[in-house]
Amino acid sequence: MNVHAPLKGIRVADFCWVLAGPFGTRILSNFGAEVIKIESNAHHGLRRRGVRPDGEPGPNVDPLFNDANTGKLSVTLNLRTEEGREIAKKLIAKSDVVTNNFRAGAMERMGLGYDVLREINPGVVLLHLPGCGHVGPWARVPTLGNMVMAASGISAITGFEGRPPSGMGVAYPDFTSPHVMVTTILAALMERDRTGEGQELNLSQLSSSISLVGPEWMRYASNGEPPPRRANRDPNHCPHGVYPTRGDDQWCAIAVRDDNEWAALCGAMGRPDFSKDARFADMAARKANEDKIDGLVTDWTRGQDKWELAELLQGEGIAAAAVEDLQDTLLLDPHMQTHYEHVQQPSDQDVDIVIDRDPMRFAGNDSPTPRAPMMGEHNGYVFGDLLEMPKAEIERLTNEGVIA
């Protein structure tokens, strides 16, 4: 059990699905909030249903679902029924926060818009996290993370000059928007502490992504010129990039920021004369001859072990790191061995599921990260204990497919 639970006493009725919203409510949960995930067997959310190693499907084994929903409670409720929606309202009446990352208008169409929720719970904080906002021409457009990333301009500034935009290997907004989401919710709760009033919050995954792009937008606004695709280069460093090392598809990232570090790199390469070469005398000269420098560095790194090379350069005060693949981070890098955690679901104890531990930890707290819930695992607690529904009523609603 996490002994550091600053959000203990905060209850979240969580309608989020897929990744962006669930990763946000995971943070709230792992800081002590009681997050009740509202699901339905009538409509499995994306990422809920996974495949076991034997090839059989299962609702509790998907790795990303388990990673995004640690520490939460799960109830099954068919929101397509009037009784299901009424039960949801009873839960919301006992909650501090309601979250969703549906398309704009979805909560209203279910009869759960803010005007309704405010009537049953004036202090509730309702947060929407749609892909492209609550209003505007894209408000009802269905989105996935890579689409939002492309619309934000991130894809256009990544990749190699003369080639198409490349984007990233992951759905960037799904992993950045959650942190903006949590900050927004906490600010609203602090305001509620002062005023006693809740509020409706509209947060766009698209706007969250644009806000994290960096200075490229400001440069474009000032000079009207789109930034070039820099591949692995950086305007303030030279050399800067990933360089091939010994072995198949093995690389080391190196970044040199000034004359002193350049001299140190030249020394490590066994070519101190490069630091005195007029072509590389200062940053401006090095940037003008960047192709040549990359070739010289590559000739040297090809024969090096990436781990040993990174350690050597770090010892010289140069920023460097082995480019790790997933096997490296999970099995080989000693610095990462406390990052991952292995969990099993009671329904599938033969399946080993690897999840991320929380990157944000309180000093002195080494509590394990709790597993994600099995589907409907907490129906008894939520409907029976929290909402005080009679056992016979729960059985009836279960048989009729309302609790399902």
matplotlib code that plots the C-alpha trace (Angstrom):
import matplotlib.pyplot as plt

x = [0.0, 1.3, 1.9, 2.2, -1.3, -1.9, -5.1, -6.7, -10.3, -10.7, -13.1, -13.1, -15.8, -13.7, -15.4, -12.0, -10.9, -8.0, -4.9, -4.8, -7.5, -6.6, -3.0, -4.2, -6.4, -3.7, -1.6, -4.5, -5.0, -1.4, -1.3, -4.2, -7.4, -10.1, -10.6, -13.7, -13.4, -16.9, -16.8, -19.2, -19.1, -21.6, -18.8, -15.2, -13.1, -10.1, -7.1, -9.2, -9.3, -5.9, -4.5, -2.9, 0.4, -1.6, -3.5, -6.7, -8.3, -8.9, -10.3, -7.6, -4.3, -3.7, -0.3, -1.2, -4.5, -2.7, -0.1, -2.7, -5.0, -2.9, -4.6, -8.1, -11.4, -13.6, -17.4, -19.5, -22.4, -24.5, -24.9, -27.2, -29.9, -31.8, -31.2, -27.5, -27.3, -29.3, -26.8, -23.9, -25.6, -25.7, -22.0, -21.3, -23.2, -20.6, -17.6, -15.3, -14.2, -15.7, -13.4, -13.9, -12.0, -15.0, -15.7, -17.4, -21.0, -20.9, -21.5, -24.5, -25.9, -25.8, -27.7, -24.5, -23.7, -22.4, -25.8, -27.2, -24.2, -24.1, -27.7, -26.9, -23.4, -22.6, -19.0, -18.2, -15.3, -16.1, -13.1, -13.4, -10.3, -11.4, -8.9, -9.6, -11.5, -15.1, -16.1, -14.9, -14.9, -12.9, -14.8, -16.7, -13.8, -12.7, -9.0, -6.1, -2.8, -0.8, -3.5, -3.4, 0.4, 0.2, -2.4, -0.3, 2.6, 5.0, 5.2, 6.1, 9.2, 10.5, 12.4, 15.1, 15.5, 14.1, 12.0, 8.4, 7.5, 8.2, 6.5, 7.4, 7.2, 4.5, 1.2, 2.9, -0.3, -1.5, 1.5, 1.8, -1.8, -2.4, 0.1, -1.7, -5.0, -3.9, -2.5, -5.8, -7.9, -5.8, -6.1, -9.9, -10.0, -8.0, -10.4, -13.3, -11.7, -11.9, -15.3, -17.2, -18.1, -17.1, -16.7, -16.5, -13.0, -12.5, -9.0, -8.0, -5.3, -4.5, -3.9, -2.0, 0.3, 0.8, 1.7, 4.6, 6.0, 8.6, 10.1, 9.5, 6.1, 7.5, 10.2, 7.6, 5.4, 8.2, 9.8, 7.2, 9.7, 8.8, 11.7, 13.7, 13.6, 16.8, 16.9, 19.1, 20.9, 20.5, 21.2, 23.1, 25.3, 27.8, 28.3, 24.9, 23.2, 23.2, 26.3, 26.7, 28.6, 29.8, 27.1, 23.9, 21.8, 23.7, 24.0, 25.3, 23.8, 26.4, 25.9, 28.8, 27.9, 31.1, 34.8, 35.9, 33.7, 34.8, 38.5, 37.6, 35.9, 38.9, 41.1, 38.9, 39.0, 42.8, 42.8, 43.6, 44.6, 41.0, 40.4, 43.1, 41.8, 40.6, 37.5, 36.4, 37.9, 34.6, 30.9, 30.2, 33.0, 31.8, 28.2, 29.5, 31.3, 28.8, 28.7, 32.5, 32.4, 29.6, 31.8, 34.8, 32.9, 31.1, 34.5, 35.5, 32.3, 31.8, 34.4, 33.2, 30.8, 27.9, 27.8, 31.6, 31.6, 28.8, 30.7, 33.9, 32.4, 30.5, 33.7, 35.0, 32.1, 30.3, 26.6, 26.3, 24.1, 23.7, 20.6, 18.6, 16.0, 13.2, 15.3, 18.1, 15.8, 13.9, 16.8, 20.2, 20.3, 21.0, 19.5, 16.2, 15.7, 13.7, 11.5, 9.5, 7.3, 5.8, 2.2, -0.3, -4.1, -6.0, -7.9, -4.6, -1.9, 0.2, 0.5, 3.4, 2.5, 5.2, 4.1, 5.9, 6.3, 5.5, 8.3, 7.1, 7.9, 8.1, 11.5, 11.7, 8.6, 9.3, 5.7, 4.9, 2.6, -0.8, -2.2, -5.0, -8.5, -10.1, -13.3, -16.1, -13.9, -15.4, -19.1, -19.8, -18.0, -19.3, -22.9, -23.3, -21.2, -20.7, -24.2, -26.0, -28.0, -29.8, -28.3, -31.5, -31.5, -27.9, -28.8, -31.9, -29.9, -27.1, -29.6, -31.2, -27.8, -27.8, -24.8, -22.9]
y = [0.0, 3.5, 5.2, 8.6, 9.2, 13.0, 12.5, 10.1, 11.0, 12.2, 10.0, 9.9, 8.5, 7.6, 7.2, 7.4, 4.8, 3.9, 5.6, 9.4, 9.7, 6.5, 7.5, 10.7, 9.0, 6.5, 9.3, 10.4, 6.8, 6.2, 9.3, 8.0, 9.0, 6.3, 6.0, 4.0, 2.9, 2.6, -0.1, -2.4, -5.9, -4.7, -2.6, -3.3, -0.2, -0.3, -1.8, -3.6, -7.0, -8.5, -11.8, -14.4, -16.1, -19.2, -17.0, -17.0, -13.5, -12.2, -9.0, -8.6, -9.2, -6.4, -4.9, -1.3, -1.5, -2.9, -0.1, 2.7, 1.6, 0.6, 1.0, 1.7, 0.0, -1.4, -1.6, -2.8, -0.7, -0.6, 3.2, 2.5, 1.7, 4.3, 2.4, 2.2, 6.0, 6.5, 4.4, 6.4, 9.5, 8.0, 7.4, 10.9, 12.3, 10.7, 11.7, 14.7, 14.4, 13.0, 12.3, 11.3, 11.5, 10.9, 13.1, 16.4, 16.0, 12.3, 12.9, 15.2, 12.5, 10.0, 12.5, 13.2, 16.7, 19.3, 20.9, 17.6, 16.7, 20.1, 19.6, 16.3, 17.4, 21.1, 20.5, 18.1, 18.8, 17.5, 17.2, 16.5, 15.4, 15.0, 14.8, 18.2, 20.2, 20.8, 23.3, 24.2, 22.5, 19.4, 18.9, 15.8, 14.3, 10.9, 10.9, 8.7, 9.9, 9.9, 11.9, 14.5, 14.6, 15.3, 18.0, 19.7, 20.3, 17.9, 15.5, 18.3, 19.3, 15.7, 13.6, 14.2, 17.1, 16.2, 13.3, 13.1, 13.9, 11.0, 11.7, 9.5, 5.8, 6.4, 8.3, 11.3, 13.1, 10.0, 10.3, 14.0, 15.1, 13.1, 15.3, 18.5, 16.8, 16.0, 19.5, 21.0, 18.8, 19.5, 23.3, 22.9, 21.0, 23.7, 26.3, 24.2, 24.2, 28.0, 28.5, 25.2, 25.1, 22.6, 23.4, 22.0, 21.7, 21.4, 20.2, 19.4, 16.7, 18.8, 22.1, 20.2, 18.9, 22.2, 23.8, 21.3, 21.7, 24.3, 27.5, 26.5, 28.0, 31.3, 31.4, 30.8, 33.5, 36.0, 35.3, 33.3, 30.5, 26.9, 25.2, 22.7, 19.0, 18.6, 14.8, 14.2, 17.5, 20.5, 24.1, 24.6, 21.5, 20.0, 17.1, 16.0, 12.8, 9.0, 7.3, 3.6, 1.3, -2.2, -4.8, -4.9, -1.8, -0.6, 3.2, 5.8, 9.3, 12.1, 15.8, 18.3, 21.8, 23.9, 24.2, 22.4, 19.4, 19.3, 19.2, 16.4, 14.4, 14.8, 13.6, 10.5, 9.8, 9.9, 12.8, 16.0, 17.6, 17.9, 20.5, 22.7, 22.2, 25.6, 23.9, 23.0, 25.9, 27.1, 26.3, 28.3, 26.5, 23.1, 23.8, 24.8, 21.4, 19.2, 16.6, 16.2, 16.0, 13.4, 11.3, 11.5, 10.6, 7.7, 6.3, 6.2, 5.0, 2.0, 0.0, 0.8, -0.9, 1.4, 1.0, 1.4, 4.4, 6.2, 5.6, 6.9, 10.1, 10.7, 10.5, 13.3, 15.5, 14.9, 14.0, 10.5, 7.5, 4.1, 4.0, 1.3, -1.0, -2.4, -5.5, -3.2, -1.2, -4.3, -6.7, -5.1, -1.5, -1.7, 1.9, 0.7, -2.4, -0.6, 1.1, -1.9, -4.1, -7.5, -8.2, -11.0, -10.8, -13.3, -14.4, -15.2, -16.0, -17.7, -14.5, -12.2, -8.6, -5.9, -2.4, 0.9, 2.0, 5.6, 8.0, 10.4, 9.1, 10.5, 10.1, 7.1, 5.5, 2.2, 0.9, -1.5, -0.2, -1.9, -3.9, -2.8, -4.1, -7.1, -6.1, -5.6, -6.7, -4.1, -4.3, -5.6, -2.8, 0.1, -0.9, -2.7, -0.8, 2.6, 3.1, 0.9, -1.0, -4.1, -7.4, -8.5, -5.3, -5.9, -9.4, -8.2, -5.5, -8.0, -10.5, -7.8, -6.7, -3.2, -4.2, -5.8]
z = [0.0, -0.9, 2.4, 0.6, -0.6, -0.9, -2.8, -0.4, 0.1, -3.6, -5.6, -9.4, -11.6, -14.6, -18.0, -19.9, -22.3, -24.7, -23.3, -22.9, -20.3, -18.4, -18.1, -16.4, -14.0, -13.3, -11.8, -9.6, -8.5, -7.7, -5.6, -3.5, -5.2, -5.4, -9.2, -10.2, -13.8, -15.4, -18.1, -19.9, -21.2, -23.9, -25.4, -24.5, -24.6, -26.9, -25.2, -22.6, -24.4, -25.0, -26.2, -23.8, -24.8, -25.8, -28.4, -26.5, -25.9, -22.4, -20.9, -18.2, -19.9, -22.4, -21.4, -22.2, -20.4, -17.3, -17.6, -17.9, -15.2, -12.2, -8.8, -10.1, -9.3, -12.1, -12.3, -15.3, -16.2, -19.4, -20.0, -23.0, -20.5, -18.4, -15.2, -16.0, -16.4, -13.2, -11.3, -12.8, -11.5, -8.0, -8.2, -9.5, -6.6, -4.3, -6.4, -6.5, -10.2, -13.3, -16.3, -19.9, -23.2, -25.5, -28.5, -27.7, -26.8, -25.8, -22.1, -23.0, -25.3, -22.4, -20.2, -18.2, -19.3, -16.8, -16.3, -15.1, -13.0, -11.3, -10.1, -8.4, -7.1, -7.1, -6.1, -8.9, -11.3, -14.8, -17.1, -20.9, -22.8, -26.4, -29.2, -30.8, -28.3, -27.2, -29.8, -33.3, -36.7, -35.5, -32.2, -33.4, -35.4, -34.0, -33.4, -32.4, -31.0, -34.2, -35.9, -33.2, -33.4, -37.1, -36.6, -34.0, -36.3, -34.5, -37.5, -39.8, -37.9, -37.3, -39.8, -42.4, -44.8, -48.2, -46.9, -45.8, -42.2, -39.9, -36.6, -33.7, -32.9, -30.2, -30.0, -28.3, -27.1, -25.3, -23.0, -22.6, -22.3, -19.1, -17.2, -18.3, -17.4, -13.9, -13.3, -14.5, -12.2, -9.2, -9.8, -10.1, -6.8, -5.1, -6.3, -5.1, -1.7, -1.7, -3.3, -2.6, -6.3, -9.0, -12.6, -16.1, -17.7, -21.4, -22.3, -25.8, -26.6, -29.7, -27.8, -25.1, -27.8, -29.5, -26.2, -25.9, -29.4, -28.3, -29.8, -33.4, -33.3, -31.9, -34.6, -37.3, -35.9, -36.0, -39.4, -41.3, -42.2, -41.3, -39.3, -41.3, -40.4, -38.5, -38.2, -35.2, -35.3, -32.9, -33.7, -30.4, -30.5, -32.9, -33.2, -32.2, -33.2, -33.0, -34.3, -35.3, -32.9, -33.0, -33.7, -35.8, -35.4, -32.3, -31.7, -29.3, -28.9, -28.5, -28.0, -27.9, -26.8, -26.7, -27.6, -24.4, -25.0, -28.6, -27.5, -25.0, -27.8, -30.1, -27.3, -26.7, -30.4, -30.3, -32.7, -30.6, -33.9, -34.9, -32.2, -33.7, -37.3, -38.6, -40.1, -36.5, -34.6, -33.1, -33.1, -36.2, -38.1, -36.9, -37.9, -41.4, -41.6, -39.8, -42.5, -42.3, -38.5, -38.5, -40.9, -38.7, -35.5, -37.3, -38.4, -34.8, -33.2, -35.5, -33.7, -30.2, -27.8, -27.2, -23.4, -23.0, -25.4, -23.5, -20.2, -21.7, -23.0, -19.8, -18.0, -20.2, -19.4, -22.7, -22.9, -24.3, -23.9, -25.5, -27.7, -25.9, -27.5, -25.4, -24.5, -23.2, -21.0, -19.7, -19.2, -19.5, -18.2, -14.4, -14.1, -15.4, -13.3, -10.6, -13.2, -14.4, -12.3, -13.0, -12.1, -12.6, -12.7, -10.5, -13.6, -15.5, -13.0, -15.6, -17.6, -16.6, -17.3, -17.3, -16.2, -15.6, -12.0, -11.3, -12.3, -9.6, -6.2, -2.7, -1.1, 1.1, -0.5, -2.4, -2.4, -5.3, -8.0, -7.6, -10.6, -12.8, -12.0, -13.6, -15.4, -13.0, -10.1, -7.7, -8.5, -5.0, -3.2, -5.4, -5.9, -2.6, 0.0, -1.6, -3.2, -0.6, -3.3, -1.9, -2.9, -4.6, -6.7, -7.8, -8.8, -10.8, -12.6, -13.4, -14.8, -16.9, -18.3, -16.6, -14.4, -17.2]

ax = plt.figure().add_subplot(projection="3d")
ax.plot(x, y, z, "-o")
ax.set_aspect("equal")
plt.show()
